[in-house]
């Protein structure tokens, strides 16, 4: 009999899957990447039932003067 994964293990696995899903969009513009936010939705028992990833990049603003 194998032990059930802990909550931390389930969160780590779900986060890794979420990052892998957006991975190809992260690499090309790495210099402007500022934040990667991962939201994991949990069921009552701590099971991960959904996940969302947002990225935020720095905007290039040119100053006149």
PDB file of N, CA, C and O in Angstrom:
ATOM      1  N   UNK A   1       0.843  -1.166   0.000  1.00  0.00           N
ATOM      2  CA  UNK A   1       0.000   0.000   0.000  1.00  0.00           C
ATOM      3  C   UNK A   1       0.903   1.249   0.000  1.00  0.00           C
ATOM      4  O   UNK A   1       1.835   1.354   0.796  1.00  0.00           O
ATOM      5  N   UNK A   2       0.607   2.179  -0.900  1.00  0.00           N
ATOM      6  CA  UNK A   2       1.398   3.410  -0.960  1.00  0.00           C
ATOM      7  C   UNK A   2       0.670   4.523  -0.217  1.00  0.00           C
ATOM      8  O   UNK A   2      -0.559   4.590  -0.205  1.00  0.00           O
ATOM      9  N   UNK A   3       1.450   5.378   0.390  1.00  0.00           N
ATOM     10  CA  UNK A   3       0.866   6.490   1.149  1.00  0.00           C
ATOM     11  C   UNK A   3       0.337   7.554   0.190  1.00  0.00           C
ATOM     12  O   UNK A   3       0.886   7.775  -0.889  1.00  0.00           O
ATOM     13  N   UNK A   4      -0.736   8.199   0.613  1.00  0.00           N
ATOM     14  CA  UNK A   4      -1.296   9.304  -0.166  1.00  0.00           C
ATOM     15  C   UNK A   4      -0.313  10.472  -0.139  1.00  0.00           C
ATOM     16  O   UNK A   4       0.349  10.699   0.874  1.00  0.00           O
ATOM     17  N   UNK A   5      -0.211  11.213  -1.241  1.00  0.00           N
ATOM     18  CA  UNK A   5       0.674  12.378  -1.230  1.00  0.00           C
ATOM     19  C   UNK A   5       0.185  13.417  -0.214  1.00  0.00           C
ATOM     20  O   UNK A   5      -1.016  13.576   0.008  1.00  0.00           O
ATOM     21  N   UNK A   6       1.138  14.112   0.390  1.00  0.00           N
ATOM     22  CA  UNK A   6       0.784  15.162   1.340  1.00  0.00           C
ATOM     23  C   UNK A   6       0.252  16.367   0.579  1.00  0.00           C
ATOM     24  O   UNK A   6       0.381  16.445  -0.643  1.00  0.00           O
ATOM     25  N   UNK A   7      -0.344  17.304   1.304  1.00  0.00           N
ATOM     26  CA  UNK A   7      -0.851  18.526   0.679  1.00  0.00           C
ATOM     27  C   UNK A   7       0.287  19.271  -0.014  1.00  0.00           C
ATOM     28  O   UNK A   7       0.116  19.763  -1.129  1.00  0.00           O
ATOM     29  N   UNK A   8       1.424  19.355   0.625  1.00  0.00           N
ATOM     30  CA  UNK A   8       2.570  20.058   0.024  1.00  0.00           C
ATOM     31  C   UNK A   8       2.989  19.390  -1.280  1.00  0.00           C
ATOM     32  O   UNK A   8       3.288  20.073  -2.260  1.00  0.00           O
ATOM     33  N   UNK A   9       3.011  18.074  -1.296  1.00  0.00           N
ATOM     34  CA  UNK A   9       3.376  17.350  -2.516  1.00  0.00           C
ATOM     35  C   UNK A   9       2.361  17.589  -3.626  1.00  0.00           C
ATOM     36  O   UNK A   9       2.738  17.758  -4.786  1.00  0.00           O
ATOM     37  N   UNK A  10       1.074  17.604  -3.280  1.00  0.00           N
ATOM     38  CA  UNK A  10       0.041  17.866  -4.291  1.00  0.00           C
ATOM     39  C   UNK A  10       0.169  19.288  -4.836  1.00  0.00           C
ATOM     40  O   UNK A  10       0.018  19.503  -6.039  1.00  0.00           O
ATOM     41  N   UNK A  11       0.444  20.261  -3.965  1.00  0.00           N
ATOM     42  CA  UNK A  11       0.612  21.642  -4.414  1.00  0.00           C
ATOM     43  C   UNK A  11       1.849  21.786  -5.311  1.00  0.00           C
ATOM     44  O   UNK A  11       1.804  22.477  -6.328  1.00  0.00           O
ATOM     45  N   UNK A  12       2.929  21.144  -4.938  1.00  0.00           N
ATOM     46  CA  UNK A  12       4.145  21.198  -5.756  1.00  0.00           C
ATOM     47  C   UNK A  12       3.917  20.598  -7.141  1.00  0.00           C
ATOM     48  O   UNK A  12       4.359  21.154  -8.146  1.00  0.00           O
ATOM     49  N   UNK A  13       3.237  19.482  -7.186  1.00  0.00           N
ATOM     50  CA  UNK A  13       2.957  18.836  -8.472  1.00  0.00           C
ATOM     51  C   UNK A  13       2.064  19.718  -9.341  1.00  0.00           C
ATOM     52  O   UNK A  13       2.330  19.900 -10.529  1.00  0.00           O
ATOM     53  N   UNK A  14       1.003  20.263  -8.746  1.00  0.00           N
ATOM     54  CA  UNK A  14       0.085  21.114  -9.501  1.00  0.00           C
ATOM     55  C   UNK A  14       0.775  22.381  -9.992  1.00  0.00           C
ATOM     56  O   UNK A  14       0.538  22.818 -11.119  1.00  0.00           O
ATOM     57  N   UNK A  15       1.624  22.972  -9.159  1.00  0.00           N
ATOM     58  CA  UNK A  15       2.359  24.176  -9.572  1.00  0.00           C
ATOM     59  C   UNK A  15       3.308  23.861 -10.721  1.00  0.00           C
ATOM     60  O   UNK A  15       3.426  24.647 -11.661  1.00  0.00           O
ATOM     61  N   UNK A  16       3.978  22.727 -10.655  1.00  0.00           N
ATOM     62  CA  UNK A  16       4.901  22.337 -11.735  1.00  0.00           C
ATOM     63  C   UNK A  16       4.144  22.146 -13.051  1.00  0.00           C
ATOM     64  O   UNK A  16       4.627  22.550 -14.108  1.00  0.00           O
ATOM     65  N   UNK A  17       2.968  21.539 -12.989  1.00  0.00           N
ATOM     66  CA  UNK A  17       2.155  21.341 -14.195  1.00  0.00           C
ATOM     67  C   UNK A  17       1.699  22.691 -14.748  1.00  0.00           C
ATOM     68  O   UNK A  17       1.737  22.917 -15.958  1.00  0.00           O
ATOM     69  N   UNK A  18       1.270  23.584 -13.861  1.00  0.00           N
ATOM     70  CA  UNK A  18       0.806  24.906 -14.295  1.00  0.00           C
ATOM     71  C   UNK A  18       1.929  25.690 -14.959  1.00  0.00           C
ATOM     72  O   UNK A  18       1.712  26.328 -15.989  1.00  0.00           O
ATOM     73  N   UNK A  19       3.117  25.651 -14.384  1.00  0.00           N
ATOM     74  CA  UNK A  19       4.260  26.360 -14.964  1.00  0.00           C
ATOM     75  C   UNK A  19       4.646  25.752 -16.307  1.00  0.00           C
ATOM     76  O   UNK A  19       4.965  26.476 -17.250  1.00  0.00           O
ATOM     77  N   UNK A  20       4.618  24.431 -16.396  1.00  0.00           N
ATOM     78  CA  UNK A  20       4.944  23.773 -17.665  1.00  0.00           C
ATOM     79  C   UNK A  20       3.966  24.167 -18.765  1.00  0.00           C
ATOM     80  O   UNK A  20       4.346  24.273 -19.930  1.00  0.00           O
ATOM     81  N   UNK A  21       2.696  24.386 -18.392  1.00  0.00           N
ATOM     82  CA  UNK A  21       1.687  24.778 -19.385  1.00  0.00           C
ATOM     83  C   UNK A  21       1.991  26.128 -20.011  1.00  0.00           C
ATOM     84  O   UNK A  21       1.742  26.331 -21.200  1.00  0.00           O
ATOM     85  N   UNK A  22       2.528  27.057 -19.220  1.00  0.00           N
ATOM     86  CA  UNK A  22       2.826  28.397 -19.753  1.00  0.00           C
ATOM     87  C   UNK A  22       4.309  28.569 -20.082  1.00  0.00           C
ATOM     88  O   UNK A  22       4.724  29.626 -20.556  1.00  0.00           O
ATOM     89  N   UNK A  23       5.087  27.552 -19.836  1.00  0.00           N
ATOM     90  CA  UNK A  23       6.536  27.619 -20.047  1.00  0.00           C
ATOM     91  C   UNK A  23       6.979  28.194 -21.378  1.00  0.00           C
ATOM     92  O   UNK A  23       7.854  29.059 -21.398  1.00  0.00           O
ATOM     93  N   UNK A  24       6.406  27.745 -22.501  1.00  0.00           N
ATOM     94  CA  UNK A  24       6.832  28.274 -23.793  1.00  0.00           C
ATOM     95  C   UNK A  24       6.602  29.779 -23.944  1.00  0.00           C
ATOM     96  O   UNK A  24       7.303  30.432 -24.716  1.00  0.00           O
ATOM     97  N   UNK A  25       5.628  30.337 -23.215  1.00  0.00           N
ATOM     98  CA  UNK A  25       5.385  31.770 -23.321  1.00  0.00           C
ATOM     99  C   UNK A  25       6.283  32.581 -22.392  1.00  0.00           C
ATOM    100  O   UNK A  25       6.386  33.799 -22.538  1.00  0.00           O
ATOM    101  N   UNK A  26       6.929  31.920 -21.444  1.00  0.00           N
ATOM    102  CA  UNK A  26       7.801  32.627 -20.506  1.00  0.00           C
ATOM    103  C   UNK A  26       9.178  32.912 -21.091  1.00  0.00           C
ATOM    104  O   UNK A  26       9.721  33.997 -20.888  1.00  0.00           O
ATOM    105  N   UNK A  27       9.733  31.979 -21.793  1.00  0.00           N
ATOM    106  CA  UNK A  27      11.124  32.062 -22.247  1.00  0.00           C
ATOM    107  C   UNK A  27      11.441  33.168 -23.255  1.00  0.00           C
ATOM    108  O   UNK A  27      12.461  33.838 -23.093  1.00  0.00           O
ATOM    109  N   UNK A  28      10.624  33.396 -24.283  1.00  0.00           N
ATOM    110  CA  UNK A  28      11.025  34.354 -25.320  1.00  0.00           C
ATOM    111  C   UNK A  28      11.237  35.782 -24.822  1.00  0.00           C
ATOM    112  O   UNK A  28      12.073  36.500 -25.368  1.00  0.00           O
ATOM    113  N   UNK A  29      10.508  36.201 -23.812  1.00  0.00           N
ATOM    114  CA  UNK A  29      10.575  37.583 -23.346  1.00  0.00           C
ATOM    115  C   UNK A  29      11.047  37.634 -21.890  1.00  0.00           C
ATOM    116  O   UNK A  29      10.530  38.417 -21.093  1.00  0.00           O
ATOM    117  N   UNK A  30      12.013  36.813 -21.554  1.00  0.00           N
ATOM    118  CA  UNK A  30      12.455  36.619 -20.178  1.00  0.00           C
ATOM    119  C   UNK A  30      12.950  37.906 -19.518  1.00  0.00           C
ATOM    120  O   UNK A  30      12.781  38.084 -18.312  1.00  0.00           O
ATOM    121  N   UNK A  31      13.555  38.800 -20.293  1.00  0.00           N
ATOM    122  CA  UNK A  31      14.081  40.033 -19.732  1.00  0.00           C
ATOM    123  C   UNK A  31      13.015  40.962 -19.186  1.00  0.00           C
ATOM    124  O   UNK A  31      13.299  41.777 -18.308  1.00  0.00           O
ATOM    125  N   UNK A  32      11.799  40.858 -19.687  1.00  0.00           N
ATOM    126  CA  UNK A  32      10.708  41.719 -19.232  1.00  0.00           C
ATOM    127  C   UNK A  32       9.794  41.040 -18.219  1.00  0.00           C
ATOM    128  O   UNK A  32       8.928  41.690 -17.633  1.00  0.00           O
ATOM    129  N   UNK A  33       9.978  39.746 -18.008  1.00  0.00           N
ATOM    130  CA  UNK A  33       9.126  39.002 -17.082  1.00  0.00           C
ATOM    131  C   UNK A  33       9.347  39.513 -15.661  1.00  0.00           C
ATOM    132  O   UNK A  33      10.481  39.590 -15.189  1.00  0.00           O
ATOM    133  N   UNK A  34       8.253  39.861 -14.987  1.00  0.00           N
ATOM    134  CA  UNK A  34       8.354  40.423 -13.649  1.00  0.00           C
ATOM    135  C   UNK A  34       7.732  39.502 -12.599  1.00  0.00           C
ATOM    136  O   UNK A  34       8.330  39.276 -11.547  1.00  0.00           O
ATOM    137  N   UNK A  35       6.550  38.973 -12.869  1.00  0.00           N
ATOM    138  CA  UNK A  35       5.862  38.117 -11.909  1.00  0.00           C
ATOM    139  C   UNK A  35       5.238  36.920 -12.608  1.00  0.00           C
ATOM    140  O   UNK A  35       4.796  37.015 -13.753  1.00  0.00           O
ATOM    141  N   UNK A  36       5.209  35.795 -11.906  1.00  0.00           N
ATOM    142  CA  UNK A  36       4.422  34.634 -12.298  1.00  0.00           C
ATOM    143  C   UNK A  36       3.571  34.292 -11.077  1.00  0.00           C
ATOM    144  O   UNK A  36       4.096  33.962 -10.013  1.00  0.00           O
ATOM    145  N   UNK A  37       2.263  34.373 -11.245  1.00  0.00           N
ATOM    146  CA  UNK A  37       1.337  34.105 -10.146  1.00  0.00           C
ATOM    147  C   UNK A  37       0.592  32.821 -10.453  1.00  0.00           C
ATOM    148  O   UNK A  37       0.049  32.649 -11.544  1.00  0.00           O
ATOM    149  N   UNK A  38       0.572  31.925  -9.487  1.00  0.00           N
ATOM    150  CA  UNK A  38      -0.108  30.643  -9.646  1.00  0.00           C
ATOM    151  C   UNK A  38      -1.223  30.570  -8.604  1.00  0.00           C
ATOM    152  O   UNK A  38      -0.982  30.736  -7.408  1.00  0.00           O
ATOM    153  N   UNK A  39      -2.436  30.323  -9.070  1.00  0.00           N
ATOM    154  CA  UNK A  39      -3.576  30.161  -8.169  1.00  0.00           C
ATOM    155  C   UNK A  39      -4.056  28.723  -8.296  1.00  0.00           C
ATOM    156  O   UNK A  39      -4.374  28.261  -9.392  1.00  0.00           O
ATOM    157  N   UNK A  40      -4.108  28.023  -7.175  1.00  0.00           N
ATOM    158  CA  UNK A  40      -4.573  26.640  -7.163  1.00  0.00           C
ATOM    159  C   UNK A  40      -5.849  26.566  -6.337  1.00  0.00           C
ATOM    160  O   UNK A  40      -5.893  27.039  -5.202  1.00  0.00           O
ATOM    161  N   UNK A  41      -6.880  25.975  -6.912  1.00  0.00           N
ATOM    162  CA  UNK A  41      -8.158  25.815  -6.217  1.00  0.00           C
ATOM    163  C   UNK A  41      -8.192  24.433  -5.577  1.00  0.00           C
ATOM    164  O   UNK A  41      -7.927  23.421  -6.226  1.00  0.00           O
ATOM    165  N   UNK A  42      -8.521  24.416  -4.302  1.00  0.00           N
ATOM    166  CA  UNK A  42      -8.527  23.161  -3.559  1.00  0.00           C
ATOM    167  C   UNK A  42      -9.944  22.755  -3.174  1.00  0.00           C
ATOM    168  O   UNK A  42     -10.797  23.601  -2.908  1.00  0.00           O
ATOM    169  N   UNK A  43     -10.180  21.441  -3.150  1.00  0.00           N
ATOM    170  CA  UNK A  43     -11.435  20.899  -2.633  1.00  0.00           C
ATOM    171  C   UNK A  43     -11.305  20.789  -1.111  1.00  0.00           C
ATOM    172  O   UNK A  43     -10.239  21.048  -0.552  1.00  0.00           O
ATOM    173  N   UNK A  44     -12.369  20.414  -0.465  1.00  0.00           N
ATOM    174  CA  UNK A  44     -12.374  20.328   1.000  1.00  0.00           C
ATOM    175  C   UNK A  44     -11.268  19.444   1.562  1.00  0.00           C
ATOM    176  O   UNK A  44     -10.718  19.739   2.622  1.00  0.00           O
ATOM    177  N   UNK A  45     -10.946  18.384   0.874  1.00  0.00           N
ATOM    178  CA  UNK A  45      -9.926  17.468   1.371  1.00  0.00           C
ATOM    179  C   UNK A  45      -8.513  17.847   0.981  1.00  0.00           C
ATOM    180  O   UNK A  45      -7.577  17.089   1.237  1.00  0.00           O
ATOM    181  N   UNK A  46      -8.339  19.009   0.365  1.00  0.00           N
ATOM    182  CA  UNK A  46      -7.016  19.446  -0.045  1.00  0.00           C
ATOM    183  C   UNK A  46      -6.625  18.980  -1.436  1.00  0.00           C
ATOM    184  O   UNK A  46      -5.485  19.174  -1.859  1.00  0.00           O
ATOM    185  N   UNK A  47      -7.564  18.366  -2.153  1.00  0.00           N
ATOM    186  CA  UNK A  47      -7.294  17.935  -3.526  1.00  0.00           C
ATOM    187  C   UNK A  47      -7.291  19.169  -4.434  1.00  0.00           C
ATOM    188  O   UNK A  47      -8.182  20.014  -4.348  1.00  0.00           O
ATOM    189  N   UNK A  48      -6.280  19.264  -5.305  1.00  0.00           N
ATOM    190  CA  UNK A  48      -6.215  20.373  -6.250  1.00  0.00           C
ATOM    191  C   UNK A  48      -7.198  20.084  -7.375  1.00  0.00           C
ATOM    192  O   UNK A  48      -7.085  19.067  -8.059  1.00  0.00           O
ATOM    193  N   UNK A  49      -8.172  20.987  -7.567  1.00  0.00           N
ATOM    194  CA  UNK A  49      -9.210  20.758  -8.567  1.00  0.00           C
ATOM    195  C   UNK A  49      -9.076  21.690  -9.777  1.00  0.00           C
ATOM    196  O   UNK A  49      -9.663  21.420 -10.825  1.00  0.00           O
ATOM    197  N   UNK A  50      -8.321  22.770  -9.648  1.00  0.00           N
ATOM    198  CA  UNK A  50      -8.129  23.690 -10.770  1.00  0.00           C
ATOM    199  C   UNK A  50      -6.918  24.571 -10.496  1.00  0.00           C
ATOM    200  O   UNK A  50      -6.479  24.732  -9.357  1.00  0.00           O
ATOM    201  N   UNK A  51      -6.397  25.129 -11.572  1.00  0.00           N
ATOM    202  CA  UNK A  51      -5.265  26.030 -11.418  1.00  0.00           C
ATOM    203  C   UNK A  51      -5.261  27.082 -12.515  1.00  0.00           C
ATOM    204  O   UNK A  51      -5.716  26.838 -13.632  1.00  0.00           O
ATOM    205  N   UNK A  52      -4.737  28.260 -12.177  1.00  0.00           N
ATOM    206  CA  UNK A  52      -4.634  29.362 -13.123  1.00  0.00           C
ATOM    207  C   UNK A  52      -3.258  29.997 -12.956  1.00  0.00           C
ATOM    208  O   UNK A  52      -2.746  30.112 -11.842  1.00  0.00           O
ATOM    209  N   UNK A  53      -2.665  30.408 -14.078  1.00  0.00           N
ATOM    210  CA  UNK A  53      -1.363  31.074 -14.036  1.00  0.00           C
ATOM    211  C   UNK A  53      -1.470  32.410 -14.747  1.00  0.00           C
ATOM    212  O   UNK A  53      -2.016  32.497 -15.847  1.00  0.00           O
ATOM    213  N   UNK A  54      -0.944  33.458 -14.109  1.00  0.00           N
ATOM    214  CA  UNK A  54      -0.859  34.776 -14.729  1.00  0.00           C
ATOM    215  C   UNK A  54       0.601  35.172 -14.797  1.00  0.00           C
ATOM    216  O   UNK A  54       1.396  34.831 -13.921  1.00  0.00           O
ATOM    217  N   UNK A  55       0.941  35.894 -15.845  1.00  0.00           N
ATOM    218  CA  UNK A  55       2.285  36.468 -15.930  1.00  0.00           C
ATOM    219  C   UNK A  55       2.153  37.982 -16.046  1.00  0.00           C
ATOM    220  O   UNK A  55       1.169  38.502 -16.574  1.00  0.00           O
ATOM    221  N   UNK A  56       3.158  38.667 -15.544  1.00  0.00           N
ATOM    222  CA  UNK A  56       3.198  40.122 -15.672  1.00  0.00           C
ATOM    223  C   UNK A  56       4.580  40.495 -16.168  1.00  0.00           C
ATOM    224  O   UNK A  56       5.596  40.013 -15.669  1.00  0.00           O
ATOM    225  N   UNK A  57       4.589  41.370 -17.169  1.00  0.00           N
ATOM    226  CA  UNK A  57       5.844  41.818 -17.754  1.00  0.00           C
ATOM    227  C   UNK A  57       5.970  43.326 -17.594  1.00  0.00           C
ATOM    228  O   UNK A  57       4.974  44.040 -17.473  1.00  0.00           O
ATOM    229  N   UNK A  58       7.207  43.795 -17.595  1.00  0.00           N
ATOM    230  CA  UNK A  58       7.455  45.231 -17.561  1.00  0.00           C
ATOM    231  C   UNK A  58       7.151  45.815 -18.932  1.00  0.00           C
ATOM    232  O   UNK A  58       7.486  45.229 -19.961  1.00  0.00           O
ATOM    233  N   UNK A  59       6.514  46.974 -18.926  1.00  0.00           N
ATOM    234  CA  UNK A  59       6.235  47.659 -20.172  1.00  0.00           C
ATOM    235  C   UNK A  59       7.400  48.582 -20.495  1.00  0.00           C
ATOM    236  O   UNK A  59       7.959  49.231 -19.610  1.00  0.00           O
ATOM    237  N   UNK A  60       7.752  48.632 -21.746  1.00  0.00           N
ATOM    238  CA  UNK A  60       8.810  49.545 -22.180  1.00  0.00           C
ATOM    239  C   UNK A  60       8.214  50.916 -22.490  1.00  0.00           C
ATOM    240  O   UNK A  60       7.529  51.092 -23.498  1.00  0.00           O
ATOM    241  N   UNK A  61       8.483  51.886 -21.612  1.00  0.00           N
ATOM    242  CA  UNK A  61       7.964  53.236 -21.784  1.00  0.00           C
ATOM    243  C   UNK A  61       9.129  54.150 -22.182  1.00  0.00           C
ATOM    244  O   UNK A  61      10.125  54.257 -21.467  1.00  0.00           O
ATOM    245  N   UNK A  62       8.983  54.789 -23.313  1.00  0.00           N
ATOM    246  CA  UNK A  62      10.022  55.713 -23.750  1.00  0.00           C
ATOM    247  C   UNK A  62       9.704  57.116 -23.272  1.00  0.00           C
ATOM    248  O   UNK A  62       8.568  57.580 -23.372  1.00  0.00           O
ATOM    249  N   UNK A  63      10.699  57.769 -22.763  1.00  0.00           N
ATOM    250  CA  UNK A  63      10.517  59.129 -22.285  1.00  0.00           C
ATOM    251  C   UNK A  63      11.019  60.124 -23.315  1.00  0.00           C
ATOM    252  O   UNK A  63      12.082  59.963 -23.914  1.00  0.00           O
ATOM    253  N   UNK A  64      10.229  61.135 -23.492  1.00  0.00           N
ATOM    254  CA  UNK A  64      10.650  62.216 -24.392  1.00  0.00           C
ATOM    255  C   UNK A  64      11.337  63.291 -23.584  1.00  0.00           C
ATOM    256  O   UNK A  64      10.973  63.584 -22.445  1.00  0.00           O
ATOM    257  N   UNK A  65      12.328  63.858 -24.202  1.00  0.00           N
ATOM    258  CA  UNK A  65      12.943  64.946 -23.450  1.00  0.00           C
ATOM    259  C   UNK A  65      14.242  65.307 -23.913  1.00  0.00           C
ATOM    260  O   UNK A  65      14.865  66.213 -23.358  1.00  0.00           O
TER     261      UNK A  65
END
